[in-house]
Amino acid sequence: AACKTAARLLKKDDKNDIVCAGIDYGECVFCYSPLTGYTAAGSPIIRARLLSTLTAKYESRALVSNTVSRAVDASITRPMEDINDLAGGKQLVFELIV
C-alpha cells in the first residue's frame, strides 16, 4: 500500500519539481522529543536515504530496495542494478514505476 501511495503522490507532482523517493522495509525505531521532534532510526532508514540520493543517477523518481520489491506486485517495479549494501554485500535496486 505504501508503494502505491508513493507512486500516486509522485505521479501527481509537477514534472518540473525535484521530487524523489527511496523506499525500504524493515524494523525501525521512531521517537519523539519536544526538542528535536520526530526521529527515525534503523537500517531501512539509511537504505531509503541512500536510494533517494541515487534517483538522479538512474534518472528515476523512486527507487525501492530488494526487500520492498519482493513484498509488492512485481508489475510496479523494474530491476536496475546491484549496489553495495550496508553489510558489504550486493543488493539489487529496483525502480518504482510511476
CNS distance restraints for C-alpha pairs under 8 A (distance, minus, plus):
assign (resid   1 and name CA) (resid   5 and name CA) 6.15 0.50 0.50
assign (resid   2 and name CA) (resid   6 and name CA) 6.07 0.50 0.50
assign (resid   3 and name CA) (resid   7 and name CA) 6.05 0.50 0.50
assign (resid   3 and name CA) (resid  23 and name CA) 7.80 0.50 0.50
assign (resid   3 and name CA) (resid  72 and name CA) 7.74 0.50 0.50
assign (resid   3 and name CA) (resid  96 and name CA) 7.76 0.50 0.50
assign (resid   4 and name CA) (resid   8 and name CA) 6.19 0.50 0.50
assign (resid   5 and name CA) (resid   9 and name CA) 6.21 0.50 0.50
assign (resid   6 and name CA) (resid  10 and name CA) 6.08 0.50 0.50
assign (resid   7 and name CA) (resid  11 and name CA) 6.00 0.50 0.50
assign (resid   7 and name CA) (resid  62 and name CA) 7.93 0.50 0.50
assign (resid   7 and name CA) (resid  96 and name CA) 7.25 0.50 0.50
assign (resid   7 and name CA) (resid  97 and name CA) 7.30 0.50 0.50
assign (resid   7 and name CA) (resid  98 and name CA) 5.02 0.50 0.50
assign (resid   8 and name CA) (resid  12 and name CA) 6.18 0.50 0.50
assign (resid   8 and name CA) (resid  98 and name CA) 7.17 0.50 0.50
assign (resid   9 and name CA) (resid  13 and name CA) 6.42 0.50 0.50
assign (resid  10 and name CA) (resid  19 and name CA) 7.16 0.50 0.50
assign (resid  10 and name CA) (resid  20 and name CA) 7.78 0.50 0.50
assign (resid  10 and name CA) (resid  61 and name CA) 7.27 0.50 0.50
assign (resid  10 and name CA) (resid  98 and name CA) 6.94 0.50 0.50
assign (resid  11 and name CA) (resid  98 and name CA) 5.86 0.50 0.50
assign (resid  13 and name CA) (resid  17 and name CA) 6.99 0.50 0.50
assign (resid  13 and name CA) (resid  19 and name CA) 7.78 0.50 0.50
assign (resid  19 and name CA) (resid  61 and name CA) 6.66 0.50 0.50
assign (resid  20 and name CA) (resid  52 and name CA) 5.96 0.50 0.50
assign (resid  20 and name CA) (resid  55 and name CA) 6.45 0.50 0.50
assign (resid  20 and name CA) (resid  60 and name CA) 7.63 0.50 0.50
assign (resid  20 and name CA) (resid  61 and name CA) 4.68 0.50 0.50
assign (resid  20 and name CA) (resid  62 and name CA) 5.57 0.50 0.50
assign (resid  21 and name CA) (resid  48 and name CA) 7.69 0.50 0.50
assign (resid  21 and name CA) (resid  51 and name CA) 7.33 0.50 0.50
assign (resid  21 and name CA) (resid  52 and name CA) 4.80 0.50 0.50
assign (resid  21 and name CA) (resid  55 and name CA) 7.47 0.50 0.50
assign (resid  21 and name CA) (resid  61 and name CA) 6.36 0.50 0.50
assign (resid  21 and name CA) (resid  62 and name CA) 4.60 0.50 0.50
assign (resid  21 and name CA) (resid  63 and name CA) 6.43 0.50 0.50
assign (resid  22 and name CA) (resid  47 and name CA) 7.70 0.50 0.50
assign (resid  22 and name CA) (resid  48 and name CA) 4.39 0.50 0.50
assign (resid  22 and name CA) (resid  49 and name CA) 6.00 0.50 0.50
assign (resid  22 and name CA) (resid  50 and name CA) 7.15 0.50 0.50
assign (resid  22 and name CA) (resid  51 and name CA) 4.54 0.50 0.50
assign (resid  22 and name CA) (resid  52 and name CA) 4.07 0.50 0.50
assign (resid  22 and name CA) (resid  53 and name CA) 7.76 0.50 0.50
assign (resid  22 and name CA) (resid  55 and name CA) 7.86 0.50 0.50
assign (resid  22 and name CA) (resid  62 and name CA) 5.76 0.50 0.50
assign (resid  22 and name CA) (resid  63 and name CA) 5.02 0.50 0.50
assign (resid  22 and name CA) (resid  64 and name CA) 5.73 0.50 0.50
assign (resid  23 and name CA) (resid  47 and name CA) 7.85 0.50 0.50
assign (resid  23 and name CA) (resid  48 and name CA) 4.85 0.50 0.50
assign (resid  23 and name CA) (resid  51 and name CA) 7.20 0.50 0.50
assign (resid  23 and name CA) (resid  52 and name CA) 7.80 0.50 0.50
assign (resid  23 and name CA) (resid  62 and name CA) 7.63 0.50 0.50
assign (resid  23 and name CA) (resid  63 and name CA) 6.46 0.50 0.50
assign (resid  23 and name CA) (resid  64 and name CA) 4.75 0.50 0.50
assign (resid  23 and name CA) (resid  65 and name CA) 6.56 0.50 0.50
assign (resid  23 and name CA) (resid  68 and name CA) 7.33 0.50 0.50
assign (resid  24 and name CA) (resid  44 and name CA) 5.26 0.50 0.50
assign (resid  24 and name CA) (resid  45 and name CA) 7.20 0.50 0.50
assign (resid  24 and name CA) (resid  47 and name CA) 6.54 0.50 0.50
assign (resid  24 and name CA) (resid  48 and name CA) 5.27 0.50 0.50
assign (resid  24 and name CA) (resid  64 and name CA) 5.97 0.50 0.50
assign (resid  24 and name CA) (resid  65 and name CA) 5.36 0.50 0.50
assign (resid  24 and name CA) (resid  67 and name CA) 6.81 0.50 0.50
assign (resid  24 and name CA) (resid  68 and name CA) 5.80 0.50 0.50
assign (resid  25 and name CA) (resid  44 and name CA) 5.77 0.50 0.50
assign (resid  25 and name CA) (resid  65 and name CA) 7.80 0.50 0.50
assign (resid  25 and name CA) (resid  67 and name CA) 6.32 0.50 0.50
assign (resid  25 and name CA) (resid  68 and name CA) 5.85 0.50 0.50
assign (resid  26 and name CA) (resid  43 and name CA) 7.69 0.50 0.50
assign (resid  26 and name CA) (resid  44 and name CA) 5.71 0.50 0.50
assign (resid  27 and name CA) (resid  42 and name CA) 6.77 0.50 0.50
assign (resid  27 and name CA) (resid  43 and name CA) 7.77 0.50 0.50
assign (resid  27 and name CA) (resid  44 and name CA) 7.16 0.50 0.50
assign (resid  28 and name CA) (resid  40 and name CA) 6.83 0.50 0.50
assign (resid  28 and name CA) (resid  41 and name CA) 5.73 0.50 0.50
assign (resid  28 and name CA) (resid  42 and name CA) 4.73 0.50 0.50
assign (resid  28 and name CA) (resid  43 and name CA) 7.32 0.50 0.50
assign (resid  28 and name CA) (resid  44 and name CA) 6.93 0.50 0.50
assign (resid  28 and name CA) (resid  45 and name CA) 7.40 0.50 0.50
assign (resid  29 and name CA) (resid  40 and name CA) 5.63 0.50 0.50
assign (resid  29 and name CA) (resid  41 and name CA) 5.24 0.50 0.50
assign (resid  29 and name CA) (resid  42 and name CA) 6.36 0.50 0.50
assign (resid  30 and name CA) (resid  38 and name CA) 7.08 0.50 0.50
assign (resid  30 and name CA) (resid  39 and name CA) 5.68 0.50 0.50
assign (resid  30 and name CA) (resid  40 and name CA) 4.49 0.50 0.50
assign (resid  30 and name CA) (resid  41 and name CA) 6.57 0.50 0.50
assign (resid  31 and name CA) (resid  38 and name CA) 5.68 0.50 0.50
assign (resid  31 and name CA) (resid  39 and name CA) 5.16 0.50 0.50
assign (resid  31 and name CA) (resid  40 and name CA) 6.42 0.50 0.50
assign (resid  32 and name CA) (resid  36 and name CA) 7.36 0.50 0.50
assign (resid  32 and name CA) (resid  37 and name CA) 5.34 0.50 0.50
assign (resid  32 and name CA) (resid  38 and name CA) 4.44 0.50 0.50
assign (resid  32 and name CA) (resid  39 and name CA) 6.22 0.50 0.50
assign (resid  33 and name CA) (resid  37 and name CA) 5.00 0.50 0.50
assign (resid  33 and name CA) (resid  38 and name CA) 6.54 0.50 0.50
assign (resid  40 and name CA) (resid  45 and name CA) 7.07 0.50 0.50
assign (resid  41 and name CA) (resid  45 and name CA) 6.11 0.50 0.50
assign (resid  41 and name CA) (resid  46 and name CA) 7.84 0.50 0.50
assign (resid  42 and name CA) (resid  46 and name CA) 6.74 0.50 0.50
assign (resid  43 and name CA) (resid  47 and name CA) 6.17 0.50 0.50
assign (resid  44 and name CA) (resid  48 and name CA) 5.93 0.50 0.50
assign (resid  45 and name CA) (resid  49 and name CA) 6.22 0.50 0.50
assign (resid  46 and name CA) (resid  50 and name CA) 6.23 0.50 0.50
assign (resid  47 and name CA) (resid  51 and name CA) 6.09 0.50 0.50
assign (resid  47 and name CA) (resid  65 and name CA) 7.78 0.50 0.50
assign (resid  47 and name CA) (resid  86 and name CA) 7.92 0.50 0.50
assign (resid  48 and name CA) (resid  52 and name CA) 6.16 0.50 0.50
assign (resid  48 and name CA) (resid  64 and name CA) 7.56 0.50 0.50
assign (resid  48 and name CA) (resid  65 and name CA) 7.78 0.50 0.50
assign (resid  49 and name CA) (resid  53 and name CA) 6.45 0.50 0.50
assign (resid  50 and name CA) (resid  54 and name CA) 6.54 0.50 0.50
assign (resid  51 and name CA) (resid  55 and name CA) 6.65 0.50 0.50
assign (resid  51 and name CA) (resid  63 and name CA) 5.82 0.50 0.50
assign (resid  51 and name CA) (resid  64 and name CA) 6.96 0.50 0.50
assign (resid  51 and name CA) (resid  65 and name CA) 7.74 0.50 0.50
assign (resid  52 and name CA) (resid  62 and name CA) 7.03 0.50 0.50
assign (resid  52 and name CA) (resid  63 and name CA) 6.73 0.50 0.50
assign (resid  54 and name CA) (resid  58 and name CA) 6.47 0.50 0.50
assign (resid  54 and name CA) (resid  63 and name CA) 7.83 0.50 0.50
assign (resid  55 and name CA) (resid  59 and name CA) 5.72 0.50 0.50
assign (resid  55 and name CA) (resid  60 and name CA) 4.89 0.50 0.50
assign (resid  55 and name CA) (resid  61 and name CA) 5.92 0.50 0.50
assign (resid  55 and name CA) (resid  62 and name CA) 6.36 0.50 0.50
assign (resid  55 and name CA) (resid  63 and name CA) 6.50 0.50 0.50
assign (resid  56 and name CA) (resid  60 and name CA) 6.35 0.50 0.50
assign (resid  56 and name CA) (resid  61 and name CA) 7.86 0.50 0.50
assign (resid  60 and name CA) (resid  95 and name CA) 6.85 0.50 0.50
assign (resid  61 and name CA) (resid  96 and name CA) 7.82 0.50 0.50
assign (resid  61 and name CA) (resid  98 and name CA) 7.78 0.50 0.50
assign (resid  62 and name CA) (resid  95 and name CA) 6.01 0.50 0.50
assign (resid  62 and name CA) (resid  96 and name CA) 5.35 0.50 0.50
assign (resid  62 and name CA) (resid  97 and name CA) 7.66 0.50 0.50
assign (resid  62 and name CA) (resid  98 and name CA) 7.88 0.50 0.50
assign (resid  63 and name CA) (resid  93 and name CA) 6.81 0.50 0.50
assign (resid  63 and name CA) (resid  94 and name CA) 5.63 0.50 0.50
assign (resid  63 and name CA) (resid  95 and name CA) 4.49 0.50 0.50
assign (resid  63 and name CA) (resid  96 and name CA) 5.56 0.50 0.50
assign (resid  64 and name CA) (resid  68 and name CA) 6.06 0.50 0.50
assign (resid  64 and name CA) (resid  69 and name CA) 6.62 0.50 0.50
assign (resid  64 and name CA) (resid  93 and name CA) 6.28 0.50 0.50
assign (resid  64 and name CA) (resid  94 and name CA) 5.23 0.50 0.50
assign (resid  64 and name CA) (resid  95 and name CA) 6.08 0.50 0.50
assign (resid  64 and name CA) (resid  96 and name CA) 6.32 0.50 0.50
assign (resid  65 and name CA) (resid  69 and name CA) 6.28 0.50 0.50
assign (resid  65 and name CA) (resid  91 and name CA) 7.63 0.50 0.50
assign (resid  65 and name CA) (resid  92 and name CA) 6.96 0.50 0.50
assign (resid  65 and name CA) (resid  93 and name CA) 5.38 0.50 0.50
assign (resid  65 and name CA) (resid  94 and name CA) 6.17 0.50 0.50
assign (resid  66 and name CA) (resid  70 and name CA) 6.24 0.50 0.50
assign (resid  66 and name CA) (resid  91 and name CA) 6.69 0.50 0.50
assign (resid  66 and name CA) (resid  92 and name CA) 5.70 0.50 0.50
assign (resid  66 and name CA) (resid  93 and name CA) 6.10 0.50 0.50
assign (resid  66 and name CA) (resid  94 and name CA) 6.74 0.50 0.50
assign (resid  67 and name CA) (resid  71 and name CA) 6.51 0.50 0.50
assign (resid  68 and name CA) (resid  72 and name CA) 6.37 0.50 0.50
assign (resid  69 and name CA) (resid  73 and name CA) 7.53 0.50 0.50
assign (resid  69 and name CA) (resid  74 and name CA) 6.72 0.50 0.50
assign (resid  69 and name CA) (resid  77 and name CA) 6.49 0.50 0.50
assign (resid  69 and name CA) (resid  94 and name CA) 6.86 0.50 0.50
assign (resid  70 and name CA) (resid  74 and name CA) 7.42 0.50 0.50
assign (resid  72 and name CA) (resid  76 and name CA) 7.69 0.50 0.50
assign (resid  73 and name CA) (resid  77 and name CA) 7.66 0.50 0.50
assign (resid  74 and name CA) (resid  78 and name CA) 7.79 0.50 0.50
assign (resid  76 and name CA) (resid  96 and name CA) 5.91 0.50 0.50
assign (resid  76 and name CA) (resid  97 and name CA) 5.24 0.50 0.50
assign (resid  76 and name CA) (resid  98 and name CA) 7.76 0.50 0.50
assign (resid  77 and name CA) (resid  94 and name CA) 5.93 0.50 0.50
assign (resid  77 and name CA) (resid  95 and name CA) 5.40 0.50 0.50
assign (resid  77 and name CA) (resid  96 and name CA) 4.65 0.50 0.50
assign (resid  77 and name CA) (resid  97 and name CA) 5.58 0.50 0.50
assign (resid  78 and name CA) (resid  94 and name CA) 5.29 0.50 0.50
assign (resid  78 and name CA) (resid  95 and name CA) 5.10 0.50 0.50
assign (resid  78 and name CA) (resid  96 and name CA) 6.68 0.50 0.50
assign (resid  78 and name CA) (resid  97 and name CA) 7.01 0.50 0.50
assign (resid  79 and name CA) (resid  92 and name CA) 7.05 0.50 0.50
assign (resid  79 and name CA) (resid  93 and name CA) 6.16 0.50 0.50
assign (resid  79 and name CA) (resid  94 and name CA) 4.32 0.50 0.50
assign (resid  79 and name CA) (resid  95 and name CA) 6.29 0.50 0.50
assign (resid  80 and name CA) (resid  92 and name CA) 7.06 0.50 0.50
assign (resid  80 and name CA) (resid  93 and name CA) 5.48 0.50 0.50
assign (resid  80 and name CA) (resid  94 and name CA) 5.25 0.50 0.50
assign (resid  80 and name CA) (resid  95 and name CA) 6.49 0.50 0.50
assign (resid  81 and name CA) (resid  92 and name CA) 5.50 0.50 0.50
assign (resid  81 and name CA) (resid  93 and name CA) 5.60 0.50 0.50
assign (resid  81 and name CA) (resid  94 and name CA) 7.54 0.50 0.50
assign (resid  82 and name CA) (resid  90 and name CA) 5.81 0.50 0.50
assign (resid  82 and name CA) (resid  91 and name CA) 5.21 0.50 0.50
assign (resid  82 and name CA) (resid  92 and name CA) 4.19 0.50 0.50
assign (resid  82 and name CA) (resid  93 and name CA) 6.02 0.50 0.50
assign (resid  83 and name CA) (resid  90 and name CA) 5.45 0.50 0.50
assign (resid  83 and name CA) (resid  91 and name CA) 5.39 0.50 0.50
assign (resid  83 and name CA) (resid  92 and name CA) 6.29 0.50 0.50
assign (resid  83 and name CA) (resid  93 and name CA) 6.96 0.50 0.50
assign (resid  84 and name CA) (resid  88 and name CA) 5.85 0.50 0.50
assign (resid  84 and name CA) (resid  89 and name CA) 5.56 0.50 0.50
assign (resid  84 and name CA) (resid  90 and name CA) 4.58 0.50 0.50
assign (resid  84 and name CA) (resid  91 and name CA) 6.13 0.50 0.50
assign (resid  85 and name CA) (resid  89 and name CA) 5.39 0.50 0.50
assign (resid  85 and name CA) (resid  90 and name CA) 5.47 0.50 0.50
assign (resid  85 and name CA) (resid  91 and name CA) 5.69 0.50 0.50
